[in-house]
Amino acid sequence: MAYMDNSGLYIKIGPEVAVPEAAGEYNNLGPLRMVEFVIPDLTVLTTSDAILKGADNFFFPTGVRIEKVTIVGDVAATSGGSATLIMGLIQSDRTTLIDATGVVNAVAVATLTAGSEQVYVKGTSGAGTRVGTGAAATTLPAYITAKAGVAVFTAGAVRVRVEFYRP
């Protein structure tokens, strides 16, 4: 069972240590960086903001500016209702939300089809509130959160690529 030690470091023990990572940064040359988050099963998302399982070792540093977000559908998403994908930012204390819809906001289940690639930039429906604003998306170090909006997913898998400028 993992716990937060008195210095603010998140300590994993037992089987949580061996969980494969679901997030990683690509080695890009230049100021534009890219990180990919894999959500292999959308059914694990609830309607509460939570750090993605396996992605809790990656966080955005202070001052990051998000340029665009791309969602690639690996397995078609389905829902008993009108599920939406919502991704935001949470502080390193793992409880204080920075922006619940900062990365993507209400991406409809119908757009998350197998083989699809959706690009979200400022002004695009579904783009998060912190995408392409020019202002720092993170004023503090931040983890990414994900949740299902309106209803939960019954199937689906996606990869979410976030391109950003790092100070």
DSSP file (Angstrom, degrees, kcal/mol; ACC not computed):
  #  RESIDUE AA STRUCTURE BP1 BP2  ACC     N-H-->O    O-->H-N    N-H-->O    O-->H-N    TCO  KAPPA ALPHA  PHI   PSI    X-CA   Y-CA   Z-CA
    1    1 A M              0   0    0      0, 0.0     2,-0.1     0, 0.0    13,-0.1   0.000 360.0 360.0 360.0 128.5    0.0    0.0    0.0
    2    2 A A        +     0   0    0     10,-0.1     2,-0.3    11,-0.1    10,-0.2  -0.388 360.0 178.6 -79.7 156.7    1.5    3.3   -1.0
    3    3 A Y  E     -A   11   0A   0      8,-2.3     8,-3.3    -2,-0.1     2,-0.6  -0.979  32.2-111.7-152.7 162.5    1.7    6.3    1.3
    4    4 A M  E     -A   10   0A   0     -2,-0.3     6,-0.2     6,-0.2    89,-0.0  -0.874  36.1-142.9 -97.3 121.9    3.0    9.9    1.4
    5    5 A D    >   -     0   0    0      4,-2.7     3,-2.0    -2,-0.6    -1,-0.0  -0.230  31.7 -93.4 -80.3 176.7    6.0   10.3    3.7
    6    6 A N  T 3  S+     0   0    0      1,-0.3    -1,-0.1     2,-0.1    -2,-0.0   0.610 124.1  57.4 -69.6 -10.3    6.6   13.3    5.9
    7    7 A S  T 3  S-     0   0    0      2,-0.2    -1,-0.3     0, 0.0     3,-0.1   0.431 120.6-104.5 -95.8   0.6    8.8   15.0    3.3
    8    8 A G  S <  S+     0   0    0     -3,-2.0     2,-0.4     1,-0.3    -2,-0.1   0.555  75.4 139.5  89.9   8.7    6.0   14.9    0.7
    9    9 A L        -     0   0    0      1,-0.0    -4,-2.7     2,-0.0     2,-0.6  -0.746  53.1-130.3 -89.6 130.9    7.5   12.0   -1.3
   10   10 A Y  E     -A    4   0A   0     -2,-0.4     2,-0.5    -6,-0.2    -6,-0.2  -0.719  25.6-159.8 -83.3 117.8    5.0    9.4   -2.5
   11   11 A I  E     -A    3   0A   0     -8,-3.3    -8,-2.3    -2,-0.6     2,-0.4  -0.872   3.7-160.0-105.9 125.2    6.3    5.9   -1.5
   12   12 A K        +     0   0    0     -2,-0.5     2,-0.3   -10,-0.2   -10,-0.1  -0.846  14.6 174.3-102.6 140.0    5.2    2.8   -3.3
   13   13 A I    >   +     0   0    0     -2,-0.4     3,-1.1     4,-0.0   -11,-0.1  -0.938  44.5   7.0-137.8 163.0    5.5   -0.6   -1.7
   14   14 A G  G >  S-     0   0    0     -2,-0.3     3,-1.6     1,-0.2     4,-0.4  -0.342 124.8 -10.4  68.0-145.2    4.4   -4.2   -2.5
   15   15 A P  G >  S+     0   0    0      0, 0.0     3,-0.6     0, 0.0    -1,-0.2   0.672 123.9  73.1 -66.2 -17.1    2.8   -4.9   -5.9
   16   16 A E  G X  S+     0   0    0     -3,-1.1     3,-0.9     1,-0.2    -2,-0.2   0.769  87.8  64.0 -66.7 -23.9    2.4   -1.2   -6.7
   17   17 A V  G <  S+     0   0    0     -3,-1.6    -1,-0.2     1,-0.2    -3,-0.1   0.840 100.9  49.8 -68.3 -33.0    6.2   -1.0   -7.4
   18   18 A A  G <  S+     0   0    0     -3,-0.6    -1,-0.2    -4,-0.4    -2,-0.2   0.333  78.0 122.7 -92.1   7.3    6.0   -3.4  -10.3
   19   19 A V    <   -     0   0    0     -3,-0.9     3,-0.1    -4,-0.2    35,-0.0  -0.545  68.5-116.1 -71.2 127.5    3.2   -1.8  -12.2
   20   20 A P        -     0   0    0      0, 0.0     2,-0.1     0, 0.0    -1,-0.1  -0.333  34.5-104.2 -62.6 145.4    4.3   -0.8  -15.7
   21   21 A E        -     0   0    0      1,-0.1    34,-0.2    34,-0.1    33,-0.1  -0.455  25.0-165.3 -72.5 141.9    4.3    2.9  -16.4
   22   22 A A  S    S+     0   0    0     32,-3.2    16,-3.3    -2,-0.1     2,-0.3   0.252  71.1  54.6-108.6   8.2    1.5    4.3  -18.5
   23   23 A A  E     +B   37   0B   0     31,-0.7     2,-0.3    14,-0.2    14,-0.2  -0.998  56.7 156.6-143.5 145.5    3.2    7.6  -19.2
   24   24 A G  E     -B   36   0B   0     12,-1.6    12,-2.6    -2,-0.3     2,-0.4  -0.967  35.0-116.9-166.0 152.9    6.5    8.7  -20.6
   25   25 A E  E     -B   35   0B   0     -2,-0.3    10,-0.3    10,-0.2     2,-0.2  -0.778  28.5-128.5 -96.7 134.1    8.2   11.6  -22.3
   26   26 A Y        -     0   0    0      8,-2.9     2,-1.4    -2,-0.4     8,-0.5  -0.499  26.0-112.5 -75.5 149.1    9.5   11.3  -25.9
   27   27 A N        +     0   0    0     -2,-0.2     2,-0.4     6,-0.1    -1,-0.1  -0.684  50.7 169.3 -85.3  90.8   13.1   12.3  -26.4
   28   28 A N        -     0   0    0     -2,-1.4     2,-0.4     2,-0.1     6,-0.0  -0.813  31.6-130.5-103.7 143.7   12.6   15.4  -28.6
   29   29 A L  S    S+     0   0    0     -2,-0.4     3,-0.2     4,-0.0    -2,-0.0  -0.739  72.3  25.9 -88.2 141.6   15.3   17.9  -29.6
   30   30 A G  S    S-     0   0    0     -2,-0.4    -2,-0.1     1,-0.2     0, 0.0  -0.406 106.6 -56.3  99.8-177.8   14.4   21.5  -29.0
   31   31 A P  S    S+     0   0    0      0, 0.0   135,-1.1     0, 0.0     2,-0.5   0.746 105.8  87.8 -77.3 -24.1   11.9   23.3  -26.8
   32   32 A L  E     - C   0 165B   0     -3,-0.2     2,-0.2   133,-0.2   133,-0.2  -0.665  61.4-173.6 -81.2 122.1    8.7   21.5  -27.8
   33   33 A R  E     - C   0 164B   0    131,-3.6   131,-2.3    -2,-0.5     2,-0.4  -0.694  10.0-155.6-110.7 162.8    8.3   18.3  -25.7
   34   34 A M  E     - C   0 163B   0     -8,-0.5    -8,-2.9    -2,-0.2     2,-0.4  -0.988   7.5-174.0-143.8 133.9    5.8   15.5  -25.8
   35   35 A V  E     -BC  25 162B   0    127,-2.1   127,-2.9    -2,-0.4     2,-0.5  -0.960  13.3-149.3-122.4 143.4    4.5   13.1  -23.3
   36   36 A E  E     -BC  24 161B   0    -12,-2.6   -12,-1.6    -2,-0.4     2,-0.5  -0.954   5.5-163.9-117.1 131.4    2.2   10.2  -24.0
   37   37 A F  E     -BC  23 160B   0    123,-3.1   123,-3.3    -2,-0.5     2,-0.5  -0.957  10.1-152.7-111.3 126.9   -0.4    8.8  -21.5
   38   38 A V  E     - C   0 159B   0    -16,-3.3   121,-0.2    -2,-0.5     3,-0.1  -0.879  12.0-173.8-102.9 126.5   -1.8    5.4  -22.3
   39   39 A I  E     + C   0 158B   0    119,-3.0   119,-2.0    -2,-0.5     3,-0.2  -0.852   6.2 179.4-114.7  91.8   -5.3    4.5  -21.0
   40   40 A P  S    S+     0   0    0      0, 0.0     2,-0.3     0, 0.0   116,-0.2   0.623  74.0  28.5 -73.0 -11.5   -5.5    0.8  -21.9
   41   41 A D    >   -     0   0    0    117,-0.1     3,-1.6   114,-0.1   116,-0.2  -0.786  59.3-169.6-151.8 101.7   -9.0    0.5  -20.4
   42   42 A L  G >  S+     0   0    0    114,-2.7     3,-1.4    -2,-0.3   111,-0.5   0.683  81.7  77.2 -66.3 -16.7  -11.4    3.4  -20.3
   43   43 A T  G 3  S+     0   0    0    113,-0.4    -1,-0.3     1,-0.3   105,-0.1   0.694  82.8  65.9 -68.6 -16.9  -13.8    1.4  -18.1
   44   44 A V  G <  S+     0   0    0     -3,-1.6     2,-0.3     2,-0.0    -1,-0.3   0.646  80.5  99.7 -78.7 -13.1  -11.5    2.0  -15.1
   45   45 A L    <   -     0   0    0     -3,-1.4   108,-0.3    -4,-0.2     2,-0.2  -0.551  56.0-168.6 -75.0 134.9  -12.3    5.8  -15.2
   46   46 A T        -     0   0    0      2,-0.4   102,-3.2   100,-0.3     4,-0.1  -0.437  40.4 -96.2-106.6-173.7  -14.9    6.9  -12.7
   47   47 A T  S    S+     0   0    0    100,-0.2     2,-0.4    -2,-0.2   103,-0.1   0.268 100.0  88.0 -89.7  12.6  -16.6   10.3  -12.5
   48   48 A S  S    S-     0   0    0     98,-0.1    -2,-0.4   101,-0.1     2,-0.2  -0.886  89.3-105.5-109.9 143.2  -14.1   11.5  -10.0
   49   49 A D        +     0   0    0     -2,-0.4     2,-0.3    98,-0.1    98,-0.2  -0.482  52.0 163.6 -65.6 128.6  -10.8   13.2  -10.8
   50   50 A A  E     -G  146   0C   0     96,-0.9    96,-2.2    -2,-0.2     2,-0.2  -0.997  43.5-104.7-148.2 146.2   -7.9   10.7  -10.3
   51   51 A I  E     -G  145   0C   0     -2,-0.3    94,-0.2    94,-0.2     5,-0.1  -0.504  53.6 -99.0 -65.8 136.4   -4.3   10.4  -11.3
   52   52 A L    >   -     0   0    0     92,-1.0     3,-2.2    -2,-0.2     2,-0.2  -0.348  39.2-109.0 -60.8 133.1   -4.0    7.8  -14.0
   53   53 A K  T 3  S+     0   0    0      1,-0.3    -1,-0.1     2,-0.2    -3,-0.0  -0.454 106.7  16.5 -63.5 129.8   -2.8    4.4  -12.7
   54   54 A G  T 3  S+     0   0    0     -2,-0.2   -32,-3.2   -33,-0.1   -31,-0.7   0.397 113.1  79.9  85.7  -3.0    0.7    3.9  -13.9
   55   55 A A    X   +     0   0    0     -3,-2.2     3,-1.0   -33,-0.2    89,-0.3   0.158  57.4 101.6-117.3  16.2    1.2    7.5  -14.7
   56   56 A D  T 3  S+     0   0    0      1,-0.2    -1,-0.1    -4,-0.2    -3,-0.1   0.353  72.0  63.6 -87.9   8.1    1.9    8.8  -11.2
   57   57 A N  T 3  S+     0   0    0     -3,-0.2     2,-0.5   -34,-0.1    -1,-0.2   0.424  92.3  74.2-104.1  -1.6    5.6    9.0  -11.7
   58   58 A F    <   +     0   0    0     -3,-1.0    86,-0.4    86,-0.1     2,-0.3  -0.939  57.6 165.4-111.0 130.6    5.3   11.7  -14.4
   59   59 A F        -     0   0    0     -2,-0.5    84,-0.3    84,-0.1    -3,-0.0  -0.994  37.3-114.2-140.6 152.3    4.4   15.3  -13.6
   60   60 A F  B     -H  142   0C   0     82,-3.4    82,-2.5    -2,-0.3     3,-0.1  -0.650  35.7-128.0 -79.7 134.2    4.6   18.6  -15.4
   61   61 A P    >   -     0   0    0      0, 0.0     3,-1.2     0, 0.0    77,-0.1  -0.282  40.4 -73.2 -75.3 169.1    7.1   21.0  -13.9
   62   62 A T  T 3  S+     0   0    0      1,-0.2    77,-0.2    77,-0.1    75,-0.0  -0.343 116.2  25.2 -59.7 137.6    6.2   24.6  -13.0
   63   63 A G  T 3  S+     0   0    0     75,-3.6    -1,-0.2     1,-0.2    76,-0.1   0.487  77.4 157.1  89.4   4.1    5.7   26.9  -16.0
   64   64 A V    <   -     0   0    0     -3,-1.2    73,-3.2    74,-0.2    74,-1.0  -0.360  28.9-153.1 -63.6 140.0    4.8   24.3  -18.7
   65   65 A R  E     -D  165   0B   0    100,-2.3   100,-2.8    71,-0.2     2,-0.5  -0.965  11.1-140.4-117.4 114.5    2.8   25.8  -21.6
   66   66 A I  E     -De 164 131B   0     64,-0.6    66,-3.2    -2,-0.5    68,-0.3  -0.617  20.4-179.9 -79.7 123.9    0.6   23.2  -23.3
   67   67 A E  E     -     0   0B   0     96,-2.6    55,-0.4    -2,-0.5     2,-0.3   0.903  61.0 -22.5 -88.3 -50.5    0.6   23.6  -27.1
   68   68 A K  E     -D  163   0B   0     95,-1.4    95,-2.9    53,-0.1     2,-0.4  -0.989  49.4-139.2-159.6 162.2   -1.8   20.8  -28.2
   69   69 A V  E     -DF 162 120B   0     51,-2.3    51,-3.5    -2,-0.3     2,-0.4  -0.993  14.0-165.4-128.4 133.5   -3.3   17.5  -27.2
   70   70 A T  E     -DF 161 119B   0     91,-2.8    91,-3.3    -2,-0.4     2,-0.5  -0.978   3.2-161.0-120.8 131.1   -3.8   14.5  -29.5
   71   71 A I  E     -DF 160 118B   0     47,-2.8    47,-2.7    -2,-0.4     2,-0.5  -0.958   5.5-165.2-113.5 123.0   -6.0   11.6  -28.7
   72   72 A V  E     -DF 159 117B   0     87,-2.9    87,-2.2    -2,-0.5     2,-0.6  -0.925  15.3-137.7-108.4 125.0   -5.4    8.3  -30.6
   73   73 A G  E     +D  158   0B   0     43,-2.3    42,-2.9    -2,-0.5    85,-0.2  -0.725  27.6 169.3 -84.2 120.4   -8.1    5.7  -30.4
   74   74 A D  E    S+     0   0B   0     83,-2.6     2,-0.4    -2,-0.6    84,-0.2   0.829  76.9  17.0 -93.9 -42.6   -6.7    2.2  -30.0
   75   75 A V  E    S-D  157   0B   0     82,-2.0    82,-1.9    39,-0.1    -1,-0.4  -0.999  97.3-100.1-130.1 133.6  -10.0    0.4  -29.2
   76   76 A A  E     -     0   0B   0     -2,-0.4     2,-0.3    80,-0.2    37,-0.2  -0.243  38.5-127.5 -55.9 134.2  -13.4    2.0  -29.9
   77   77 A A  E     -     0   0B   0     35,-3.1     2,-0.3    32,-0.3    79,-0.3  -0.626  29.3-178.0 -84.6 141.3  -15.0    3.6  -26.9
   78   78 A T  E     -D  155   0B   0     77,-1.8    76,-2.8    -2,-0.3    77,-1.2  -0.922   4.7-175.6-134.4 163.0  -18.5    2.7  -25.9
   79   79 A S  E     -D  153   0B   0     -2,-0.3    74,-0.2    74,-0.3    -2,-0.0  -0.990  35.8-131.4-156.3 148.8  -20.8    3.8  -23.2
   80   80 A G  S    S+     0   0    0     72,-0.7     2,-0.1    -2,-0.3    73,-0.1   0.647 102.5  10.1 -73.4 -14.9  -24.3    3.0  -21.8
   81   81 A G  S    S-     0   0    0     71,-0.4     2,-0.4    -3,-0.0    -2,-0.2  -0.202 116.2 -55.1-131.5-137.1  -24.9    6.7  -21.9
   82   82 A S        -     0   0    0     -2,-0.1    69,-0.2    -4,-0.1    71,-0.1  -0.537  63.0-175.5-114.3  63.1  -23.1    9.7  -23.3
   83   83 A A        -     0   0    0     -2,-0.4    26,-1.8    69,-0.2     2,-0.3  -0.229   3.5-166.4 -61.6 147.4  -19.7    9.3  -21.6
   84   84 A T  E     -JI 108 149C   0     65,-1.5    65,-2.8    67,-0.5     2,-0.5  -0.963  19.5-124.0-131.9 152.4  -17.0   12.0  -22.2
   85   85 A L  E     -JI 107 148C   0     22,-2.4    22,-2.3    -2,-0.3     2,-0.4  -0.856  29.2-178.3 -98.0 127.7  -13.3   12.0  -21.5
   86   86 A I  E     - I   0 147C   0     61,-2.3    61,-2.2    -2,-0.5     2,-0.4  -0.993   2.5-178.4-128.0 130.2  -12.1   14.8  -19.2
   87   87 A M  E     +JI 104 146C   0     17,-2.2    16,-2.3    -2,-0.4    17,-1.7  -0.994  12.2 153.9-132.2 136.6   -8.4   15.3  -18.3
   88   88 A G  E     - I   0 145C   0     57,-1.1    57,-2.3    -2,-0.4     2,-0.4  -0.571  37.7 -87.6-139.8-159.1   -7.0   17.9  -16.0
   89   89 A L  E     -JI  99 144C   0     10,-2.4     9,-2.6    55,-0.2    10,-1.8  -0.967  28.4-172.6-129.1 139.7   -4.2   18.8  -13.6
   90   90 A I  E     -JI  97 143C   0     53,-2.3    53,-2.7    -2,-0.4     7,-0.2  -0.972  29.8-105.2-131.8 145.6   -3.7   18.2   -9.9
   91   91 A Q  E >   - I   0 142C   0      5,-3.2     3,-2.1    -2,-0.3    51,-0.2  -0.127  37.6-101.8 -65.7 165.5   -1.0   19.4   -7.5
   92   92 A S  T 3  S+     0   0    0     49,-0.8    -1,-0.1     1,-0.3    50,-0.1   0.593 117.5  73.6 -67.7 -10.6    1.8   17.2   -6.3
   93   93 A D  T 3  S-     0   0    0      3,-0.2    -1,-0.3     1,-0.1    -2,-0.1   0.563 102.9-133.0 -76.5  -6.2    0.0   16.8   -3.0
   94   94 A R  S <  S+     0   0    0     -3,-2.1   -43,-0.2     2,-0.2    -2,-0.1   0.528  89.7  64.7  70.2   9.9   -2.4   14.5   -5.0
   95   95 A T  S    S+     0   0    0      1,-0.1     2,-0.7   -45,-0.1    -1,-0.1   0.609  76.1  81.2-129.5 -27.3   -5.5   16.1   -3.6
   96   96 A T        -     0   0    0     -5,-0.1    -5,-3.2     1,-0.0     2,-0.2  -0.767  70.0-141.1 -94.4 113.2   -5.7   19.8   -4.7
   97   97 A L  E     -J   90   0C   0     -2,-0.7    -7,-0.3    -7,-0.2     3,-0.1  -0.480  16.7-172.9 -70.7 137.0   -7.0   20.2   -8.3
   98   98 A I  E    S-     0   0C   0     -9,-2.6     2,-0.2     1,-0.2    -8,-0.2   0.846  81.3 -16.3 -88.1 -49.9   -5.3   22.9  -10.4
   99   99 A D  E >   -J   89   0C   0    -10,-1.8   -10,-2.4     1,-0.1     3,-1.4  -0.795  54.8-157.7-160.1 111.5   -7.8   22.6  -13.2
  100  100 A A  E 3  S+     0   0C   0      1,-0.3     3,-0.2   -12,-0.3    -1,-0.1   0.756 100.0  31.5 -64.7 -25.9  -10.2   19.7  -13.7
  101  101 A T  E 3  S+     0   0C   0      1,-0.1    28,-1.9   -15,-0.1    -1,-0.3  -0.026  83.4 118.6-120.2  29.6  -10.6   20.4  -17.4
  102  102 A G  E <  S+     0   0C   0     -3,-1.4    28,-1.4    26,-0.3   -14,-0.2   0.741  81.9  30.7 -71.3 -25.1   -7.2   21.8  -18.2
  103  103 A V  E    S-     0   0C   0    -16,-2.3    25,-1.9     1,-0.4     2,-0.3   0.886 133.7  -4.1-102.2 -56.8   -6.0   19.2  -20.7
  104  104 A V  E     -JK  87 127C   0    -17,-1.7   -17,-2.2    23,-0.2     2,-0.5  -0.993  63.1-154.0-137.1 147.2   -9.2   18.0  -22.5
  105  105 A N  E     -     0   0C   0     21,-2.7   -19,-0.2    -2,-0.3    -4,-0.1  -0.940  65.9 -28.5-129.5 111.0  -12.8   18.9  -21.8
  106  106 A A  E     -     0   0C   0     -2,-0.5     2,-0.6     1,-0.2   -20,-0.2   0.910  65.1-173.4  57.1  54.7  -15.7   16.6  -22.5
  107  107 A V  E     -J   85   0C   0    -22,-2.3   -22,-2.4    19,-0.2    -1,-0.2  -0.719  30.1-119.2 -78.1 119.9  -14.4   14.7  -25.5
  108  108 A A  E >>  -J   84   0C   0     -2,-0.6     3,-1.4   -24,-0.2     4,-0.5  -0.252   5.3-126.2 -68.7 145.4  -17.5   12.7  -26.7
  109  109 A V  G >4 S+     0   0    0    -26,-1.8     3,-1.1     1,-0.3   -32,-0.3   0.824 107.9  65.0 -56.4 -34.7  -17.5    8.9  -26.7
  110  110 A A  G 34 S+     0   0    0      1,-0.3    -1,-0.3   -27,-0.2     3,-0.1   0.753  98.9  52.6 -64.0 -24.9  -18.5    9.0  -30.4
  111  111 A T  G <4 S+     0   0    0     -3,-1.4     2,-1.4     1,-0.2    -1,-0.3   0.615  89.1  82.7 -86.0 -12.5  -15.2   10.6  -31.4
  112  112 A L    <<  +     0   0    0     -3,-1.1   -35,-3.1    -4,-0.5     2,-0.2  -0.520  63.5 150.8 -94.0  68.9  -13.1    7.9  -29.7
  113  113 A T    >   -     0   0    0     -2,-1.4     3,-1.9   -37,-0.2   -40,-0.3  -0.610  56.5 -83.3 -98.3 159.4  -13.2    5.3  -32.5
  114  114 A A  T 3  S+     0   0    0      1,-0.3   -40,-0.2    -2,-0.2    -1,-0.1  -0.408 115.8  10.4 -62.3 129.4  -10.5    2.7  -33.3
  115  115 A G  T 3  S+     0   0    0    -42,-2.9    -1,-0.3     1,-0.3   -41,-0.1   0.399  96.7 134.6  83.4  -2.4   -7.8    4.3  -35.4
  116  116 A S    <   -     0   0    0     -3,-1.9   -43,-2.3   -43,-0.1     2,-0.4  -0.417  39.0-161.0 -78.6 156.0   -9.0    7.8  -35.0
  117  117 A E  E     -F   72   0B   0    -45,-0.2     2,-0.5    -2,-0.1   -45,-0.2  -0.921   6.9-171.9-139.0 112.2   -6.7   10.7  -34.2
  118  118 A Q  E     -F   71   0B   0    -47,-2.7   -47,-2.8    -2,-0.4     2,-0.5  -0.898   7.1-157.3-107.6 130.1   -8.2   13.9  -32.7
  119  119 A V  E     -F   70   0B   0     -2,-0.5     2,-0.5   -49,-0.2   -49,-0.2  -0.921   5.0-164.1-110.7 129.9   -6.1   17.0  -32.4
  120  120 A Y  E     +F   69   0B   0    -51,-3.5   -51,-2.3    -2,-0.5     2,-0.3  -0.955  18.2 157.9-119.3 117.2   -7.1   19.7  -29.8
  121  121 A V    >   -     0   0    0     -2,-0.5     3,-2.5   -53,-0.2     6,-0.2  -0.752  56.9 -56.0-124.0 173.8   -5.6   23.2  -29.9
  122  122 A K  T 3  S+     0   0    0    -55,-0.4    -1,-0.1     1,-0.3     3,-0.1  -0.254 127.6  21.3 -53.3 132.8   -6.9   26.5  -28.6
  123  123 A G  T 3  S+     0   0    0      1,-0.3     2,-0.3     8,-0.2    -1,-0.3   0.273  93.4 123.0  91.3 -11.7  -10.4   27.1  -29.9
  124  124 A T  S X  S-     0   0    0     -3,-2.5     3,-2.3     4,-0.1    -1,-0.3  -0.665  73.2-107.7 -83.6 136.5  -11.1   23.5  -30.7
  125  125 A S  T 3  S+     0   0    0     -2,-0.3     3,-0.1     1,-0.3    -1,-0.1  -0.468 109.6  27.1 -61.1 126.8  -14.2   22.0  -29.1
  126  126 A G  T 3  S+     0   0    0      1,-0.4   -21,-2.7    -2,-0.2    -1,-0.3   0.199  87.7 132.8 101.7 -14.1  -12.9   19.6  -26.5
  127  127 A A  B <   -K  104   0C   0     -3,-2.3    -1,-0.4   -23,-0.2   -23,-0.2  -0.472  60.9-111.2 -69.7 140.5   -9.6   21.4  -25.9
  128  128 A G    >   -     0   0    0    -25,-1.9     3,-1.5    -2,-0.1   -26,-0.3  -0.227  24.2-109.3 -68.6 161.9   -8.8   21.9  -22.2
  129  129 A T  T 3  S+     0   0    0    -28,-1.9   -27,-0.2     1,-0.3   -26,-0.1   0.691 117.9  50.2 -67.2 -18.9   -8.9   25.4  -20.7
  130  130 A R  T >  S+     0   0    0    -28,-1.4   -64,-0.6   -29,-0.2     3,-0.5   0.345  84.4 111.1-101.2   6.0   -5.1   25.4  -20.3
  131  131 A V  B <  S-e   66   0B   0     -3,-1.5   -64,-0.2     1,-0.2    -8,-0.2  -0.707  92.6 -13.3 -86.8 124.9   -4.3   24.4  -24.0
  132  132 A G  T 3  S+     0   0    0    -66,-3.2    -1,-0.2    -2,-0.5   -65,-0.1   0.674  89.4 128.3  66.8  21.0   -2.8   27.1  -26.2
  133  133 A T    <   -     0   0    0     -3,-0.5     3,-0.1   -67,-0.3    -2,-0.1   0.708  67.4-131.4 -81.4 -17.8   -3.4   30.0  -23.9
  134  134 A G  S    S+     0   0    0      1,-0.4     2,-0.2   -68,-0.3    -1,-0.1   0.073  77.7 102.9  86.8 -25.9    0.2   31.3  -23.9
  135  135 A A  S    S-     0   0    0      1,-0.1    -1,-0.4   -69,-0.1   -69,-0.3  -0.490  91.9 -82.3 -84.2 160.1    0.0   31.4  -20.1
  136  136 A A        -     0   0    0      1,-0.2   -71,-0.2    -2,-0.2   -72,-0.1  -0.446  32.3-156.7 -63.6 127.9    1.7   28.8  -17.9
  137  137 A A  S    S+     0   0    0    -73,-3.2     2,-0.5     1,-0.2    -1,-0.2   0.796  83.7  44.4 -73.9 -28.8   -0.6   25.8  -17.6
  138  138 A T        +     0   0    0    -74,-1.0   -75,-3.6   -77,-0.1    -1,-0.2  -0.962  50.3 173.0-123.5 118.9    1.1   24.8  -14.4
  139  139 A T  S    S+     0   0    0     -2,-0.5   -77,-0.1   -77,-0.2    -1,-0.1   0.542  84.7  26.7 -93.2 -10.8    1.9   27.3  -11.7
  140  140 A L  S    S-     0   0    0    -79,-0.1   -77,-0.1   -80,-0.0   -80,-0.1  -0.926 109.7 -75.5-138.1 160.7    3.0   24.4   -9.5
  141  141 A P        -     0   0    0      0, 0.0   -49,-0.8     0, 0.0     2,-0.4  -0.384  62.2-165.6 -57.1 140.4    4.3   20.9  -10.4
  142  142 A A  E     -HI  60  91C   0    -82,-2.5   -82,-3.4   -51,-0.2   -51,-0.2  -0.989  23.9-149.3-141.2 140.2    1.3   18.9  -11.6
  143  143 A Y  E     - I   0  90C   0    -53,-2.7   -53,-2.3    -2,-0.4     2,-0.4  -0.604  33.9-111.3 -91.0 162.6    0.1   15.4  -12.3
  144  144 A I  E     - I   0  89C   0    -86,-0.4   -92,-1.0   -89,-0.3     2,-0.3  -0.789  30.8-160.5 -97.0 142.0   -2.5   14.7  -15.0
  145  145 A T  E     -GI  51  88C   0    -57,-2.3   -57,-1.1    -2,-0.4     2,-0.3  -0.803   4.7-166.0-116.0 160.4   -5.9   13.4  -14.0
  146  146 A A  E     +GI  50  87C   0    -96,-2.2   -96,-0.9    -2,-0.3  -100,-0.3  -0.996  12.8 159.6-144.4 147.6   -8.6   11.6  -16.0
  147  147 A K  E     - I   0  86C   0    -61,-2.2   -61,-2.3    -2,-0.3     2,-0.5  -0.980  38.7-108.1-157.2 164.9  -12.2   10.9  -15.4
  148  148 A A  E     - I   0  85C   0   -102,-3.2     2,-0.3    -2,-0.3   -63,-0.2  -0.855  34.2-149.5 -96.3 132.3  -15.4   10.0  -17.3
  149  149 A G  E     - I   0  84C   0    -65,-2.8     2,-2.7    -2,-0.5   -65,-1.5  -0.771  68.2  -3.7-102.8 151.4  -18.0   12.8  -17.5
  150  150 A V  S    S+     0   0    0     -2,-0.3     2,-0.3   -67,-0.2   -67,-0.2  -0.328 134.1   4.3  70.3 -58.0  -21.8   12.3  -17.7
  151  151 A A  S    S-     0   0    0     -2,-2.7   -67,-0.5   -69,-0.2     2,-0.2  -0.908  83.4 -98.9-145.1 169.6  -21.6    8.5  -17.7
  152  152 A V        -     0   0    0     -2,-0.3   -72,-0.7   -69,-0.1   -71,-0.4  -0.570  37.5-107.2 -93.1 159.8  -18.9    5.8  -17.5
  153  153 A F  E     - D   0  79B   0   -111,-0.5   -74,-0.3  -108,-0.3     3,-0.1  -0.550  17.4-164.6 -82.3 148.5  -17.3    4.0  -20.4
  154  154 A T  E    S-     0   0B   0    -76,-2.8     2,-0.3     1,-0.4   -75,-0.2   0.513  75.1  -4.9-107.3 -11.3  -18.1    0.3  -21.1
  155  155 A A  E    S+ D   0  78B   0    -77,-1.2   -77,-1.8   -80,-0.1    -1,-0.4  -0.965  78.6 100.3-167.4 164.8  -15.1   -0.3  -23.4
  156  156 A G  E     -     0   0B   0     -2,-0.3  -114,-2.7   -79,-0.3  -113,-0.4  -0.370  34.7-143.6 130.7 155.3  -12.3    1.5  -25.1
  157  157 A A  E     + D   0  75B   0    -82,-1.9   -83,-2.6  -116,-0.2   -82,-2.0  -0.974  21.9 174.4-150.0 136.4   -8.6    2.3  -25.1
  158  158 A V  E     -CD  39  73B   0   -119,-2.0  -119,-3.0    -2,-0.3     2,-0.4  -0.935  25.3-140.6-139.6 161.7   -6.8    5.5  -26.0
  159  159 A R  E     -CD  38  72B   0    -87,-2.2   -87,-2.9    -2,-0.3     2,-0.6  -0.994  18.4-157.3-119.9 133.4   -3.4    7.2  -26.0
  160  160 A V  E     -CD  37  71B   0   -123,-3.3  -123,-3.1    -2,-0.4     2,-0.5  -0.951   4.8-164.9-116.0 118.4   -3.2   10.9  -25.1
  161  161 A R  E     -CD  36  70B   0    -91,-3.3   -91,-2.8    -2,-0.6     2,-0.6  -0.902   1.7-165.7-106.0 125.3   -0.2   12.9  -26.4
  162  162 A V  E     -CD  35  69B   0   -127,-2.9  -127,-2.1    -2,-0.5     2,-0.5  -0.946   2.8-161.0-113.2 119.4    0.4   16.3  -24.8
  163  163 A E  E     +CD  34  68B   0    -95,-2.9   -96,-2.6    -2,-0.6   -95,-1.4  -0.860  24.9 160.7-100.0 132.6    2.8   18.6  -26.6
  164  164 A F  E     -CD  33  66B   0   -131,-2.3  -131,-3.6    -2,-0.5     2,-0.5  -0.968  41.0-118.3-149.9 159.2    4.2   21.4  -24.4
  165  165 A Y  E     -CD  32  65B   0   -100,-2.8  -100,-2.3    -2,-0.3  -133,-0.2  -0.893  28.3-152.2-100.3 131.1    6.9   23.9  -23.9
  166  166 A R              0   0    0   -135,-1.1  -102,-0.1    -2,-0.5  -103,-0.1  -0.881 360.0 360.0-105.7 133.3    9.0   23.5  -20.9
  167  167 A P              0   0    0      0, 0.0    -1,-0.1     0, 0.0  -104,-0.1   0.523 360.0 360.0 -67.1 360.0   10.7   26.5  -19.3
